[in-house]
Amino acid sequence: MAQRVRELRAAGKAVLSLLLGEPDFPVPLPLQEAAIEAIREGHAPYPPVAGLLSLREAIAEYYHRTYGLPYTPSQVVVSNGSKQAIFNALLTLIEPYDEVILPAPYWVSYLPLVQLAEGRPIIVPTTVASHYKLTPEALSEALSPRTRALILCTPSNPTGSAYSLAELQALAEVLQRYPQVWIISDEIYELIRYEDRHVSPAQLPELYDRTLITNGFSKAFAMPGWRLGYLIAPRPLAEAATKVQGQTTAGANIIAQKAALAGLKSNLSLLLSPMIQAFKERRDYIFAYLSEYLPETKPYLPQGAFYFFLEVADFLGKKTPTGQTVLDADALGDYLLEQGVAVVPGTGFGSNKHVRISYAVALAEIQAGLPRLVEALRALA
Ligand code: PMP
C-alpha cells in the first residue's frame, strides 16, 4: 500500500495516507547526538553478538525500574529490530509441528515467522466485544498437548487494545494447566499508553519464568530505520537465541546501540511526552469523529499504540459508483485508494472484514482523511 501511495503521489494524485506504522516524529535529540558521537569515535568493530554489555545492563535496569522485574544482562539479547528478536525466540522454542497460538487480529509478521520456524499457527479469533483480547475460554479451547507458545501483543498492533493485570491473571490461570507453553510477549508499544500503565505477563509470578519479552526502539524512540530491538528470556533460551543470531546476522549496529543506550539513560517521560500527547490528541479526535460519522465500524478506543482497527463488514457486498462489488477488505482498500485515502486492509492481520488506520500522521492529514473516508464509504450502495 505504501508503495502504491508513493507511485500515485509521484503521478501527481493527492492521496491522504492513514497507513504509517512508524512515528511521524524525529529521533529524539539525545539519541541523535549519541549516534553522531559513536560515528565520530571512528571505530566500528564487530559488536558482541548479544549486544553491548552497557546496553543490556540498561535494558535489564529499565525493566527492573519500570516493572519491578529482576533480569540480568545475560538474559537480554539485542537484535536488528524486534522482529528479529521474535524470530530468534521462535527458532529457539519451536520444533516442526509445534503449535503456536496467535490471537487474531495479530501483527502481520507473526504468522509467517511461525511458519518459517516450521511451527503450526493456531489462530484464535477475537471480537470487538472482548476488546479484541483473548479470553480465558478461547485460550482454553485452543490449547493442546502440542501447544508450545502463545504470542501476546500488548498494546496491540493493529487494535490498540492492552491487557490489564486481571485479564492476564485470568489467562495465567488457564496456562497453569499447560506448563509446557511459553508466552512470547511483544511489548514494542509498551511506552505508548494513554491512560493506564503497561502490564507485562512477566509481572505475574506464575508466568515470570515462562515469559519471553520482545521490545525495541522503533516506536517510542522513533528509530525504526536504525533497526534495534531485543529479547529478554530465561537464560538458557537467551543463550540459544544468541547462538541463532550469531550464525545469521551477528550483533546489531553499534551506532544504533549507543543511541538506544542514551535513550534509556534519559528522562523518558520528559523525552516522550510531546509525542504521546500528540498521539492522544489525534486518538481522541478520531474516536469522536468515527463514533459520530461511522458508528457501524464499531470504533474501539485504543489504550495504546497508534492504530484503530475498524470493522467494515457493513460495507462489503456493496457496489462502487462504477458498479464494482466490494467483496472484502482488500477490495475495499483498493477502492478507498482510488478515492484518495489509503488504509491498510485487515487481511494481513487475520481479518478480511476490517481495515486499520494509523494516527502516526499529522492531525491535519487525519482531519482531511476522515471525511474522505466517510464520503467514499457512503458512496457505496
Ligand atoms: N511487533 C509489532 C507489534 C510491530 O508493530 C512491529 C513494527 N511494525 C514490530 C514488532 C517490529 O518492529 P521492529 O522490527 O522495527 O523492532
Residues whose N, C-alpha, C, O or C-beta is under 5 A from the ligand:
A	BS01	PMP	G21 G81 S82 K83 Q84 W107 C153 N157 D186 I188 G216 S218 P224 L228 G229
